[in-house]
Amino acid sequence: MISATLLEQYGAIQCQLPKAVLLFSEGEEAQFYYQIISGAIKMVNFGDGKEFVQGIFEDGQSFGEPPFLARKPYPASAMTTRPTSLWRCNRSPFSQLLADHFDVHWQITQTLSERLVNKARLLERVAIEHAEERLLHYIDQLKNGQPIPVGQYAVPYTRQQLADLLGLRVETVIRTVKRLEQRGELTIRLGKIWR
């Protein structure tokens, strides 16, 4: 996360957006660096009456960097999922920020590399794994790096969001969660999934 002070020094502005606002659409030219202060954004593709969620980004995270840095159109649309406050910085001053601050440049490179590895793993799972393995691997990836005892991690997404993220139908996720609960690999408490 780039500090607010540094972003302000390079001309970034704060934007306040209500829930369900389309920030940019698939195919639009990427012109800004975005970083969430508070709230959430989902990157999503729409087609055939369905939506495929590429990712959900929350407090402190940036999104949309690959097309921005590559000067390419956005491969997905971005929409707020709750009221959101974010930083927006134009290309030229942001490029100067990266040139002036190698540590920030390196941090962004690491973040994008991690996302690329995670996306490759997700594609592998979608191609060769059953719904149970996909769901468990995704939940384990979410809690990765957090020292949380087994059964103490609350999955922050609804069953619909998990379905959208994993390319499954919500009915499949509901049945899969129930099977995994019966096998003792997940628990359901107050409607939330725990692992």
Phi, psi and omega in degrees: 000131178275137183295150178300321180300314181293317178299316179297321179300331182255023170084012178293147177241153177271137176238138176249123183233137175284176178295147174067033176261132176277115182279317173206160183249152175307133179096342177289149177290132181282121185239347187227152167270133179240138175220128184280130173274306175208149181115202182204145178232137171247136174266124191216146171250139179247140176183143179053037179074008181241164172233142176243118182275118178283327181182158175238129184240139186230193185320126175084352182266152173257164180206155177079014183293319184305308179292329178297310182289328181273356183057048181239164175291155178294133177278354181209163175271158177238130183223140176288142177252354173199170178307134189224138173246132182214163173264143175228127183231133179294158184302309186298308178295328179292321176299321178293320177303314179295321179293324183278339187228088181301326180299322178291317178303314181295320179299317179294319177300316179296316180299314180294323178296317178297317179296322179296316177298315180297320179293321178297319178295319179297316179299320177298314181296318180297323183284324190235351184254155174283167183304320181299311180296319179302312183296312181296317179297319181295316179297317178297324177295321179299318183269001181306133178085354179260128181284076185244125177297153179305134179085002184249004180260119177271120179293126187279006184243154175283168177297323177297316179297319177299317178300314180297320181289329186256003179069034180243166173276149182299325178298322178295318179296316180300312179296319182294317178299317180298315178298316180294326176294317180297329178275356178083015180270343176221162169229155177243122177227124180051040177080356180261148176270132179238143176220000000 
